Amino acid sequence: MKEDKQINMLLKQVLSVTKEPDDLLNQTIISKAKERNAMSKKKRMPMVAAAALTILALSGTALAASRFLGTEKVAEKFEDYKLADAFKGKDAVSINKTVQSDQYDITLLGIVSGTEISDYIATGDEEILSDRTYAVVAIANTDGTPMPSTSDENYGQEPFFVSPLIKGLKPWQYNIATMNGGYQDFVEDGILYRLMECNNVEMFADRGIYLCVSDTTFYSVDAYDYDELTGEITPNSEYEGINVLFDLPIDISKANREKADVYISEMETEEDEDSKEDEINESVDASALKNAEGDVEERVAAGTLLKDSVMELTADVDGAATYTYEAKDGSGVNLYVILEDIFAGIEEGFSPQTVEINGDEESVQYIVAYRKDADGKMYGMMYQFQ
């Protein structure tokens, strides 16, 4: 449930979607499609959405772990020269600490925070986010074999969640997913470099700040333990996988308790609103779902099914699937959907949850719908309306 709330909070930043009037519209999909991206750019740059990620791929032979690119070089790979200068400045913290976990050597290279220190503009909920924290992590195979390049079919099969966490604050509520975060990564010489960013965490310096790296899509309550009394966050020793945790050596003088308290208050207000929305959705009974199903059926009947858009949805280890399609006019989606949620109460037929997309022309509109067959197979598909 905690991860579901993260998903709902996450993607209020990227995918432009219009909800149906029904309360059961796809909150999870809209959230996830926004996941890891809250940015509009002043110049060309890979977008940071988890569901629609464009990544610069550079490959080569594996380098020794001690020969990583510098943080400023990583920023330059994304043509962010202002950030490269910030990583060379006095406010940047060089860390270069490596931890071996599972089959990987994970290195935190450095971190820098500040206002307007990037060539690119980040936005969230229609506001400009200029005060940001950036960190660079390098991930290499311990045995020296190259990490899959972004053109490799194996790329992305092992997810990595890289995020700051705050001591004393519930990590499933305060992480990159909820703090207007995003990331970009590329592979060079067999090493994966990830540049992550989020709201400036320096205001929490007096509390204690961590950076976690796990083999999960979002923050995992299984990978880490949170002590409600002390506020300490620690790796779960029984977790079978990657659950690295670095202490971030941020100058305590940069803490701002007043600013932090306001930030926490705003986050709690948003969490309360999401909880109320969850209660509304959970109160819907099977008969309401059936009626909603009928509404969807009637709606799509008025449209034209794009036959090549029909795609079987196969669940991953987290019970989610990706639906991707691009129409001839360039309109398209790349959605990450939680199958249990979109087909809740549906044995056969259409899910009540849909996603609307406006086409390039004002007269064209699309709807992404989901259907389950009698044999249990689930499909995503797009209908065109004109």
VMD Tcl script that draws the C-alpha trace (Angstrom):
set ca {
  {0.00 0.00 0.00}
  {2.88 2.33 0.82}
  {4.45 1.76 -2.59}
  {1.07 2.34 -4.25}
  {0.89 5.74 -2.56}
  {4.41 6.51 -3.79}
  {3.30 5.64 -7.31}
  {0.26 7.91 -7.01}
  {2.38 10.81 -5.72}
  {5.21 10.20 -8.16}
  {3.76 10.73 -11.55}
  {1.87 13.98 -10.94}
  {4.74 15.52 -12.96}
  {5.10 14.15 -16.50}
  {2.35 12.46 -18.51}
  {-0.34 14.79 -19.75}
  {-3.53 12.84 -19.21}
  {-7.18 13.73 -18.86}
  {-9.09 11.66 -16.30}
  {-12.52 10.27 -16.86}
  {-15.18 11.65 -14.53}
  {-15.28 8.28 -12.73}
  {-13.35 8.17 -9.45}
  {-11.77 4.89 -10.51}
  {-9.61 6.41 -13.23}
  {-6.09 5.12 -13.49}
  {-4.30 6.93 -10.67}
  {-1.57 4.33 -10.62}
  {-0.87 4.57 -14.34}
  {-0.86 8.35 -14.39}
  {1.43 8.36 -11.38}
  {3.81 5.72 -12.71}
  {4.01 7.25 -16.15}
  {5.23 10.41 -14.42}
  {7.60 8.40 -12.27}
  {11.16 9.64 -12.19}
  {10.50 12.72 -14.25}
  {9.36 16.20 -13.36}
  {11.27 18.18 -15.91}
  {10.80 20.41 -18.91}
  {14.05 21.29 -20.67}
  {15.50 24.47 -22.09}
  {17.50 22.43 -24.59}
  {17.79 18.86 -25.80}
  {18.15 16.38 -22.97}
  {17.00 12.83 -22.19}
  {13.70 12.80 -20.34}
  {13.70 11.19 -16.94}
  {10.40 9.31 -16.83}
  {10.69 5.74 -15.75}
  {7.99 4.85 -18.21}
  {9.49 6.87 -21.07}
  {13.20 7.09 -20.53}
  {15.58 8.25 -23.26}
  {19.17 7.50 -22.38}
  {22.53 8.34 -23.90}
  {24.32 5.04 -24.48}
  {28.07 4.75 -24.72}
  {29.70 1.33 -24.59}
  {33.19 -0.11 -24.40}
  {35.39 -2.44 -22.44}
  {35.19 -2.56 -18.67}
  {37.48 -0.25 -16.74}
  {38.95 -0.81 -13.34}
  {36.70 0.46 -10.55}
  {39.25 3.16 -9.65}
  {39.05 4.73 -13.11}
  {35.56 6.20 -13.00}
  {34.62 9.35 -14.82}
  {34.54 12.44 -12.63}
  {31.19 13.89 -11.62}
  {31.75 16.89 -13.88}
  {32.44 14.58 -16.83}
  {29.17 12.77 -16.18}
  {27.30 16.10 -16.26}
  {29.05 17.00 -19.51}
  {27.81 13.76 -21.10}
  {24.33 15.25 -20.78}
  {25.51 18.63 -22.10}
  {24.85 20.19 -18.69}
  {27.93 22.39 -18.49}
  {26.56 24.58 -15.73}
  {26.14 21.51 -13.53}
  {29.63 20.34 -14.53}
  {30.99 23.64 -13.20}
  {28.98 23.16 -9.99}
  {30.56 19.72 -9.48}
  {33.96 21.42 -9.73}
  {32.95 24.19 -7.33}
  {33.48 24.67 -3.59}
  {29.98 23.48 -2.67}
  {30.42 20.07 -4.29}
  {31.28 17.08 -2.09}
  {33.57 14.44 -3.59}
  {32.92 11.06 -1.93}
  {34.26 8.21 -4.11}
  {33.15 5.47 -1.76}
  {32.55 1.95 -3.10}
  {30.38 -0.76 -1.54}
  {30.15 -4.29 -2.92}
  {26.62 -5.68 -2.94}
  {25.35 -8.81 -4.64}
  {27.35 -8.94 -7.90}
  {27.98 -5.21 -8.16}
  {30.49 -2.60 -7.06}
  {28.44 0.51 -6.31}
  {30.30 3.79 -6.00}
  {28.95 7.11 -4.80}
  {31.15 9.58 -6.68}
  {29.85 12.89 -5.41}
  {27.01 15.26 -4.67}
  {26.23 18.93 -5.10}
  {23.25 21.12 -4.20}
  {22.23 24.63 -5.03}
  {19.89 27.02 -6.80}
  {20.00 27.28 -10.59}
  {23.13 25.16 -10.94}
  {21.90 23.31 -14.04}
  {21.44 24.31 -17.67}
  {18.05 22.64 -17.52}
  {14.82 23.68 -15.86}
  {12.95 21.21 -13.68}
  {9.24 21.74 -13.11}
  {6.66 20.09 -10.90}
  {2.94 20.82 -10.52}
  {3.35 23.86 -12.79}
  {6.10 25.43 -10.67}
  {9.78 25.89 -11.48}
  {12.06 23.81 -9.25}
  {15.37 25.64 -9.15}
  {16.76 24.52 -5.76}
  {18.05 21.00 -6.39}
  {20.40 18.25 -5.23}
  {22.39 16.20 -7.76}
  {24.36 13.02 -7.08}
  {26.37 10.67 -9.30}
  {26.57 6.92 -8.75}
  {28.65 4.43 -10.75}
  {27.62 0.77 -10.93}
  {29.97 -1.92 -12.24}
  {29.99 -5.70 -12.23}
  {32.36 -6.95 -9.55}
  {33.82 -9.55 -11.92}
  {34.70 -6.88 -14.46}
  {32.24 -7.88 -17.16}
  {30.64 -4.86 -18.86}
  {27.24 -3.63 -17.76}
  {24.68 -3.95 -20.60}
  {24.69 -0.91 -22.82}
  {21.39 0.82 -23.46}
  {21.24 -0.80 -26.90}
  {21.58 -4.27 -25.35}
  {18.39 -6.31 -24.95}
  {19.43 -7.07 -21.36}
  {19.60 -3.39 -20.45}
  {17.18 -2.48 -17.67}
  {16.40 -6.05 -16.64}
  {18.08 -5.28 -13.32}
  {16.38 -2.15 -11.93}
  {18.29 0.28 -9.73}
  {16.60 2.65 -7.29}
  {18.91 5.50 -6.28}
  {17.51 8.00 -3.81}
  {18.29 10.21 -0.82}
  {16.56 9.24 2.43}
  {16.17 11.41 5.54}
  {16.81 10.20 9.06}
  {13.66 10.53 11.14}
  {11.33 10.72 8.13}
  {9.50 7.67 6.81}
  {11.56 6.59 3.79}
  {8.54 5.37 1.83}
  {7.15 8.91 2.05}
  {10.37 10.90 1.54}
  {12.50 9.75 -1.38}
  {13.24 10.63 -5.00}
  {9.77 9.45 -6.00}
  {8.00 12.00 -3.82}
  {10.60 14.78 -3.88}
  {10.20 15.82 -7.53}
  {13.07 13.57 -8.49}
  {14.39 12.16 -11.71}
  {17.48 10.60 -13.20}
  {19.48 10.01 -16.35}
  {22.06 7.35 -16.99}
  {24.44 6.02 -19.61}
  {26.97 3.24 -19.97}
  {30.60 3.94 -20.83}
  {33.45 1.44 -20.81}
  {31.14 -1.15 -19.28}
  {30.20 1.04 -16.28}
  {26.72 2.42 -15.64}
  {26.71 6.07 -14.54}
  {23.55 7.50 -13.01}
  {22.94 11.19 -12.43}
  {20.00 11.66 -10.08}
  {18.35 14.83 -8.92}
  {15.59 15.89 -6.55}
  {14.56 18.77 -4.33}
  {17.47 20.17 -2.34}
  {18.00 17.93 0.71}
  {20.51 20.22 2.45}
  {17.72 21.64 4.62}
  {17.71 18.24 6.41}
  {21.47 18.23 7.09}
  {20.99 18.46 10.87}
  {18.86 15.31 10.85}
  {21.18 13.09 8.85}
  {20.86 12.16 5.17}
  {21.47 8.86 3.38}
  {21.68 7.77 -0.23}
  {20.25 4.33 -0.96}
  {20.85 2.07 -3.95}
  {18.64 -1.01 -4.32}
  {17.59 -3.46 -7.01}
  {13.98 -2.29 -6.89}
  {11.76 0.05 -8.87}
  {10.74 2.16 -5.87}
  {11.72 2.38 -2.24}
  {11.41 -1.11 -0.75}
  {10.32 -1.70 2.84}
  {11.84 -5.16 2.46}
  {15.31 -3.89 1.52}
  {15.63 -1.43 4.41}
  {14.56 -1.23 8.04}
  {13.19 1.95 9.57}
  {13.30 2.44 13.33}
  {10.23 4.46 14.29}
  {11.82 5.48 17.63}
  {15.28 6.60 16.52}
  {14.52 7.46 12.92}
  {17.50 5.37 11.81}
  {17.39 3.68 8.42}
  {19.52 0.57 7.95}
  {19.90 -2.12 5.28}
  {17.90 -5.26 6.06}
  {20.52 -7.96 6.62}
  {18.08 -10.66 5.53}
  {17.29 -9.02 2.21}
  {18.55 -11.06 -0.74}
  {19.62 -8.45 -3.23}
  {21.11 -4.98 -3.41}
  {20.42 -2.65 -0.47}
  {23.36 -0.29 -0.19}
  {23.13 2.75 2.08}
  {25.63 5.64 2.06}
  {25.83 8.42 4.64}
  {25.87 11.78 2.85}
  {28.51 14.09 4.40}
  {26.56 17.31 3.96}
  {27.69 20.30 6.01}
  {25.31 20.63 8.98}
  {25.54 24.42 8.72}
  {23.45 24.19 5.55}
  {20.46 22.85 7.49}
  {17.33 24.99 7.56}
  {14.91 23.69 10.18}
  {12.19 26.24 9.39}
  {12.27 25.47 5.67}
  {12.34 21.73 6.39}
  {9.31 21.97 8.68}
  {7.31 23.80 6.00}
  {8.34 21.16 3.43}
  {7.27 18.33 5.75}
  {3.94 20.03 6.45}
  {3.21 20.32 2.73}
  {4.14 16.69 2.17}
  {1.85 15.54 4.99}
  {-1.03 17.53 3.51}
  {-0.52 15.83 0.16}
  {-0.30 12.43 1.88}
  {-3.63 13.07 3.65}
  {-5.28 13.96 0.34}
  {-3.98 10.74 -1.24}
  {-5.25 8.73 1.74}
  {-8.73 10.16 1.31}
  {-8.62 9.31 -2.38}
  {-7.56 5.75 -1.53}
  {-10.50 5.43 0.85}
  {-12.90 6.54 -1.88}
  {-11.49 4.04 -4.36}
  {-11.50 1.20 -1.82}
  {-15.13 1.86 -0.95}
  {-16.32 1.10 -4.48}
  {-18.10 -2.25 -4.59}
  {-18.23 -4.86 -7.37}
  {-21.51 -3.55 -8.76}
  {-19.97 -0.12 -9.28}
  {-17.07 -1.74 -11.08}
  {-19.48 -3.59 -13.32}
  {-21.27 -0.37 -14.21}
  {-17.97 1.35 -14.91}
  {-17.00 -1.55 -17.15}
  {-20.14 -1.06 -19.15}
  {-19.42 2.66 -19.53}
  {-15.97 1.89 -20.93}
  {-17.42 -0.66 -23.32}
  {-19.90 1.89 -24.62}
  {-17.21 4.52 -25.03}
  {-14.73 2.40 -26.93}
  {-17.54 1.10 -29.16}
  {-17.79 4.64 -30.53}
  {-14.12 4.67 -31.47}
  {-11.86 2.79 -33.87}
  {-9.59 0.12 -32.45}
  {-6.02 0.47 -33.72}
  {-5.39 -3.22 -34.29}
  {-1.62 -2.97 -34.13}
  {-1.93 -1.34 -30.71}
  {-3.24 -4.50 -29.00}
  {-0.52 -5.78 -26.69}
  {-0.64 -8.59 -24.14}
  {0.31 -7.36 -20.67}
  {2.76 -9.62 -18.86}
  {3.41 -9.03 -15.16}
  {6.95 -8.53 -13.89}
  {8.14 -9.48 -10.40}
  {6.32 -6.47 -8.97}
  {3.02 -7.43 -10.62}
  {3.28 -4.62 -13.15}
  {3.51 -4.45 -16.93}
  {4.54 -1.86 -19.51}
  {2.22 -0.80 -22.32}
  {3.87 1.04 -25.22}
  {2.39 2.23 -28.49}
  {2.94 5.02 -31.01}
  {0.24 5.99 -33.49}
  {0.98 7.05 -37.06}
  {0.65 10.74 -36.18}
  {3.33 10.38 -33.51}
  {0.93 10.32 -30.57}
  {1.78 7.57 -28.16}
  {2.26 6.31 -24.65}
  {4.69 4.33 -22.56}
  {2.73 3.36 -19.45}
  {3.71 1.26 -16.45}
  {0.57 -0.34 -15.03}
  {-0.10 -2.31 -11.85}
  {-2.23 -5.17 -13.15}
  {-3.85 -6.01 -9.82}
  {-5.08 -2.44 -9.56}
  {-6.43 -1.92 -13.06}
  {-8.28 -5.25 -13.07}
  {-9.52 -5.14 -9.47}
  {-12.89 -6.91 -9.36}
  {-12.78 -7.71 -13.09}
  {-12.99 -11.40 -14.01}
  {-13.53 -10.70 -17.70}
  {-14.02 -7.56 -19.75}
  {-12.74 -3.99 -19.78}
  {-11.09 -2.33 -16.81}
  {-12.86 0.85 -15.67}
  {-9.49 2.59 -15.71}
  {-8.51 4.33 -18.94}
  {-6.06 6.96 -20.14}
  {-6.99 9.71 -22.58}
  {-4.46 11.22 -24.98}
  {-4.89 14.18 -27.30}
  {-3.59 13.65 -30.84}
  {-1.42 16.08 -32.80}
  {-4.56 17.43 -34.44}
  {-7.28 18.97 -32.26}
  {-9.94 16.75 -33.83}
  {-8.13 13.51 -32.91}
  {-8.27 11.86 -29.50}
  {-7.16 8.49 -28.23}
  {-8.12 6.28 -25.31}
  {-5.94 3.54 -23.87}
  {-8.15 0.74 -22.51}
  {-7.38 -2.55 -20.76}
  {-9.23 -5.82 -21.17}
  {-9.08 -9.25 -19.52}
  {-10.19 -12.35 -21.45}
  {-11.96 -15.38 -20.02}
  {-8.65 -17.27 -19.99}
  {-7.11 -14.62 -17.73}
  {-4.94 -12.99 -20.39}
  {-4.74 -9.20 -20.11}
  {-4.30 -6.71 -22.93}
  {-3.75 -3.01 -23.47}
  {-5.11 -1.32 -26.59}
  {-5.69 2.11 -28.07}
  {-8.87 3.47 -29.65}
  {-8.98 6.52 -31.93}
  {-11.81 9.07 -31.90}
  {-12.27 11.76 -34.49}
}
mol new
graphics top color blue
foreach p $ca { graphics top sphere $p radius 0.5 }
foreach p [lrange $ca 0 end-1] q [lrange $ca 1 end] { graphics top cylinder $p $q radius 0.2 }
display resetview
